[in-house]
Amino acid sequence: MNITNLFRISLKALVSNKFRALLTMLGIIIGVAAVIAMLAIGQGSKKSIQDEISKMGSNMIMVQPGADMFSGGARMSASANQSMVLEDYDALKAQSNYISAISPMVNASGQSIYGANNWPVGMQGVNQDYLSIRKYGIGSGRIFTEREINTAAKVCLIGQTVVEELFGEGVDPVGKSIRYNKIPFEVIGVLTEKGENGMGQDQDDVLLAPYTTVQKRVVAITYLNGIYCSATTEDVSDKAKAEMEAILRVQHQIKEGDDDDFHVRSQKEMLTMFSSTSSVMTILLAVIAGISLIVGGIGIMNIMFVSVTERTREIGLRMAVGARGLDILTQFLIEAVLISIVGGVIGVAIGVGSSFVIKSMLNWPIVITTSSIVLSFAVCTFTGVFFGWYPAKKAANLDPIDAIRYE
């Protein structure tokens, strides 16, 4: 019997039991839809993180005091976390061949106040290079000058969130004075709006001042909280990182074999780390969703067993008039695969649709890839063959005489 006739017989058998076939498909439909939706959310999250890190500057390098806890470094004393000083910044600036911009970083926390309005915001002490490193622009006003840095002038730049909270929307605060921890600061510039990053942090909730001002007038410390750099190109980020580590080891007089009292991390490393974490989460989500496909496959096997039992006499008659065991096996396999594929098509449609619903309602980033759809179809076909094989084999092995006598 040719494959076309077997296909027609299989299709007719499914159509005659439409409701049962639909119920059997439900497991496949839910499984495929869940896999596509979960992969779309996972891939969307991964791409969003990659885009946000790239916006921050894909060639950015951060130097911070203390051991790198993410790399298994031992917890160090408080003094080790105060090991970064201005001399380190000067050495890196003078000796590094792969750095295009470099800025010290001194952090402070407190309240910014203007009139009756106040807003909690972290103050970051930096120099002029910090804006190019972090891809900030000046919306109005100006950046602080070298003279203002040298004299620890009480001037600052603020982000759009701080502007709206202290002054209201549409107000240009340039030239006005605010207080930060009771210290007056003149607003000399407003940063261009950047919005939230991929980790939900508001990049406009920022207040920048000369690092000397924050260091001497606000927090009264002699050390730095970190150093931000920008490699000349993304391709030399690894070389820049290695060179900076070598320079700082000499600066800190660290002997060979001893642990660093600082850690250097490039944006490239962060991108790899976040992408790796996101990939693991995506796989985990897909595996959880894939369990539905296994449940759907068990449903197919169950219904195929029922179908074989119900059609035992039919199988016996067909074998009596010349149908081979291979023909019976193929027929039932076609039925199982048809259920899987039709369920897969419906599941793909629902999965794609639900992904866009999630995007519009929850504003989550999604990325629907061709590979996820192809993978879903491949799994559907495999599920139909795998779970349909045993019932089909059972039907093919029936004895024609016993099958005809079956009541």
TACOR-V28457 format. One record per residue. N is the residue number from 1. OMEGA is omega in degrees with one decimal (999 if undefined). Layout:
N:OMEGA, N:OMEGA
This chain:
1:-176.5, 2:-173.3, 3:-179.4, 4:178.8, 5:178.4, 6:178.6, 7:179.7, 8:179.6, 9:-179.8, 10:-179.6, 11:179.2, 12:178.7, 13:179.7, 14:-179.8, 15:-179.5, 16:176.5, 17:-172.4, 18:-175.0, 19:178.8, 20:178.7, 21:179.4, 22:178.1, 23:178.4, 24:-179.5, 25:-171.6, 26:179.3, 27:178.2, 28:-178.7, 29:-179.1, 30:-179.4, 31:-179.4, 32:179.3, 33:179.8, 34:179.8, 35:-178.5, 36:-179.5, 37:-179.1, 38:177.7, 39:179.3, 40:179.0, 41:-179.9, 42:179.6, 43:177.7, 44:177.8, 45:179.9, 46:-178.9, 47:179.2, 48:179.1, 49:179.1, 50:-179.5, 51:-177.6, 52:178.6, 53:177.8, 54:178.4, 55:179.4, 56:-178.9, 57:-175.1, 58:179.2, 59:179.4, 60:178.4, 61:-178.7, 62:176.2, 63:179.5, 64:179.0, 65:179.7, 66:179.6, 67:178.0, 68:-176.6, 69:-179.7, 70:-179.0, 71:176.8, 72:178.8, 73:179.9, 74:178.0, 75:-174.3, 76:-178.2, 77:-180.0, 78:-179.5, 79:178.8, 80:178.6, 81:177.1, 82:-172.9, 83:-177.6, 84:-177.4, 85:-177.6, 86:178.0, 87:176.0, 88:176.7, 89:-179.8, 90:-178.5, 91:179.2, 92:-178.8, 93:-175.9, 94:-168.8, 95:-175.6, 96:-179.7, 97:-173.2, 98:-177.8, 99:178.0, 100:179.5, 101:-179.1, 102:-179.1, 103:170.8, 104:177.1, 105:174.2, 106:-176.2, 107:173.7, 108:177.2, 109:-179.5, 110:-178.0, 111:170.9, 112:-173.1, 113:171.8, 114:-177.3, 115:179.4, 116:-177.7, 117:174.2, 118:-176.1, 119:178.2, 120:-179.2, 121:176.6, 122:176.9, 123:179.2, 124:177.7, 125:-174.1, 126:170.9, 127:-174.3, 128:-176.6, 129:-175.2, 130:-178.0, 131:179.2, 132:178.4, 133:-176.3, 134:177.5, 135:173.6, 136:175.0, 137:178.4, 138:179.3, 139:176.2, 140:-178.8, 141:-174.0, 142:173.3, 143:177.9, 144:-175.7, 145:177.4, 146:179.3, 147:179.0, 148:176.0, 149:-177.5, 150:-178.3, 151:-179.2, 152:-178.3, 153:-178.4, 154:178.2, 155:-177.9, 156:171.0, 157:-178.8, 158:178.2, 159:-175.2, 160:179.4, 161:178.9, 162:177.9, 163:-176.9, 164:-178.5, 165:-177.2, 166:-172.3, 167:-176.0, 168:-177.5, 169:174.6, 170:-179.3, 171:175.4, 172:-175.1, 173:-176.8, 174:-179.2, 175:179.1, 176:-178.1, 177:173.5, 178:174.7, 179:175.6, 180:-174.1, 181:176.5, 182:179.6, 183:-179.7, 184:177.0, 185:174.4, 186:177.0, 187:-178.2, 188:-179.9, 189:176.6, 190:-178.7, 191:176.1, 192:-175.1, 193:179.1, 194:-179.9, 195:-178.7, 196:173.0, 197:-175.5, 198:179.7, 199:175.3, 200:-179.3, 201:179.8, 202:-177.9, 203:178.2, 204:176.7, 205:-171.2, 206:177.4, 207:-176.6, 208:177.0, 209:175.8, 210:-175.7, 211:178.5, 212:179.6, 213:-179.8, 214:-176.5, 215:-174.1, 216:-171.2, 217:-173.0, 218:-175.5, 219:176.5, 220:177.4, 221:179.3, 222:-178.2, 223:178.7, 224:174.0, 225:178.7, 226:176.3, 227:178.0, 228:-179.4, 229:173.8, 230:178.3, 231:-177.8, 232:173.8, 233:179.2, 234:-176.9, 235:-177.5, 236:-179.0, 237:-179.4, 238:178.1, 239:179.1, 240:179.8, 241:-179.5, 242:-179.9, 243:179.9, 244:178.0, 245:179.7, 246:-179.8, 247:-177.5, 248:176.9, 249:176.6, 250:179.8, 251:-176.2, 252:177.2, 253:179.8, 254:-178.4, 255:179.0, 256:-178.6, 257:178.2, 258:179.1, 259:175.8, 260:172.8, 261:178.0, 262:171.8, 263:-178.8, 264:179.8, 265:178.7, 266:177.8, 267:177.9, 268:177.7, 269:179.5, 270:178.8, 271:178.4, 272:-178.7, 273:-179.2, 274:179.1, 275:178.4, 276:178.8, 277:-180.0, 278:178.9, 279:178.0, 280:179.5, 281:178.9, 282:178.7, 283:179.4, 284:178.4, 285:-179.7, 286:179.2, 287:178.7, 288:178.5, 289:-179.0, 290:176.8, 291:177.8, 292:178.3, 293:177.8, 294:177.3, 295:177.7, 296:178.1, 297:176.7, 298:176.6, 299:177.6, 300:179.1, 301:-179.5, 302:-178.6, 303:178.7, 304:174.6, 305:178.5, 306:-178.7, 307:178.7, 308:180.0, 309:-178.7, 310:-172.3, 311:-179.1, 312:179.5, 313:178.4, 314:178.9, 315:179.4, 316:179.3, 317:-178.7, 318:178.7, 319:179.2, 320:-178.5, 321:170.6, 322:178.7, 323:179.5, 324:176.9, 325:178.8, 326:178.3, 327:179.8, 328:178.5, 329:-178.8, 330:-178.6, 331:-177.4, 332:174.9, 333:178.2, 334:178.5, 335:-179.1, 336:-179.8, 337:176.8, 338:177.7, 339:-178.9, 340:-175.3, 341:178.2, 342:176.1, 343:178.6, 344:179.0, 345:178.6, 346:179.4, 347:177.5, 348:-179.7, 349:-179.9, 350:179.8, 351:178.4, 352:179.5, 353:-179.1, 354:177.3, 355:178.9, 356:175.3, 357:177.6, 358:-179.9, 359:-176.6, 360:-176.1, 361:-175.9, 362:-180.0, 363:176.0, 364:176.5, 365:177.2, 366:174.1, 367:178.4, 368:-177.5, 369:176.6, 370:-178.3, 371:180.0, 372:178.4, 373:178.2, 374:179.0, 375:180.0, 376:178.5, 377:179.2, 378:179.1, 379:177.7, 380:-179.3, 381:178.9, 382:179.7, 383:179.3, 384:-178.9, 385:-175.4, 386:-175.6, 387:177.8, 388:-174.4, 389:-174.6, 390:175.8, 391:180.0, 392:177.9, 393:177.9, 394:179.0, 395:-178.0, 396:-177.1, 397:179.7, 398:174.2, 399:-175.2, 400:-176.8, 401:178.6, 402:-179.6, 403:179.7, 404:-179.0, 405:-174.3, 406:177.7, 407:999
